[in-house]
């Protein structure tokens, strides 16, 4: 896959992910409006953390990272019939494994919740509610793991849109559950848990017809003997920790937050959701589009092309995440005021959540670097190195969180996660550089980084000046919404022009691609 096709695939993923993130934002606004930030939302967010973490472990994380490179090689060497055989065997094995994992999760929910949300034990009824919500939502991991396998197959065959769009169904299911069914439950927030399960089923069902169109019949088979399946399983075991390190750190952060004042878990969750908005639209889309490309280039031993893909991806990460992190920090109060301040969500909640987002925002750059570098190790079928780095990153986050929460409460936990993300990105970059020798040119990347920072600084001055005219304590008004929209538009325009003047070639590529799409 050429650089242009990789960028196009990332654009397709970004567009579909934008739709899912927008519905996800509406979902969070509905939850904040109806339930606020407190007893029920703290319990739901901790309960949802557990199956969501396993989704990162077994589904989008280690499964995708191990499956895509090996499956790409099978398709390249054995053709479509061999690819179908491997896919059916992986599907059959995954059905069995995830059925066992789901059953164990439901049975062991009290012990799991006691670990992840241990601080809830001091609040009467909060631990029991979290356990009930966890048991209800645990089957979600079964359906979404099968979805991840289907997504990996389709990505190798160049189909990205429908799998990336499927989270819209999850978000719509949760929204409908909150709006139309919460009144039927003795504890209204239980409706959200059932919405998660129904959404997982719908996500899987919408993907199966696309697989059939590509010639994949996923009827279970009893014999699992293909060497590629064994290789995928062996790569998955160490890959579980390496790919999902950010989510593991989020679990540690929420565990520590459970010991703080009520609402701390919710503040961190809402701020993380806005933090993940640009992360999901661009970073995850680029990483997902890059993995099949790097896997094919590694299998064909195209080292120069592989280096070119990596350098281009890191440059794109810099020119997107640096201004995005600056924009998130500057617009944090305005965003939560206009999007969340209604119903049970007060201006105090706005300020508390905005401060957490400011602490999270710089981590966007570091998470982006890690998400691009890790697929390179997976393309080399090296899942051990990310695991090694993840262990130390987890330690940095845990120790940093314990220290900083003593002085800055939940904001200190957000800052500790940012520091851990910085550590993870730096160590991965150093190890990658050591493996590549001097083949990866640092100077061009440094130039892109400096120019992106300079253009972002100019943008930041403009955005700050525009936001000064908003009255964010009054919540949503048409005037405030227009001020926020103009700040975002003016910031994007100023950054694009400043970057173009400074010679950021990647900006010209993105603009050129958009022009070609519009002409079509």
Secondary structure, 3 states (H helix, E strand, C coil): CCHHHHHHHHHHHHHHHHHHHHHHHHHHHHHHHHHCCCHHHHHHHHHHHHHHHHHHHHHHHHHHHHHHHHHHHHHHHHHHHHHHHHHHHHHHHHHHHHHHHHHHHHHCHHHHHHHHCHHHHHCCCHHHHHHHHHHHHCCHHHHHHHHHHHHHHHHHCCCCHHHHHCHHHHHHHHHHHHHHHHHHCCCCCHHHHHHHHHHHHHHHHHHHHHHHHCCCCCCCCCCCCCHHHHHHHHHHHHHHHHHCHHHHHHHHHHHHHCCCCCCHHHHHHHHHHHHHHHHHHHHHHHHHHHHHHHHHHHHCCCHHHHHHHHHHHHHHHHHHHHHHHHHHHHHHHHHHHHHHCCCCCCHHHHHHHHHHHHHHHCHHHHHHHHHHHHHHHHHCCCCHHHHHHHHHHHHHHHHHHHHHHHHHHHHHHHHHHHHHHHHHHHHHHHHHHHHHCCCCCHHHHHHHHHHHHHHHHHHHHHHHHHHCCCCHHHCCCHHHHHHHHHHHHHHHHHHHHHHHHCCCHHHHHHHHHHHHHHHC
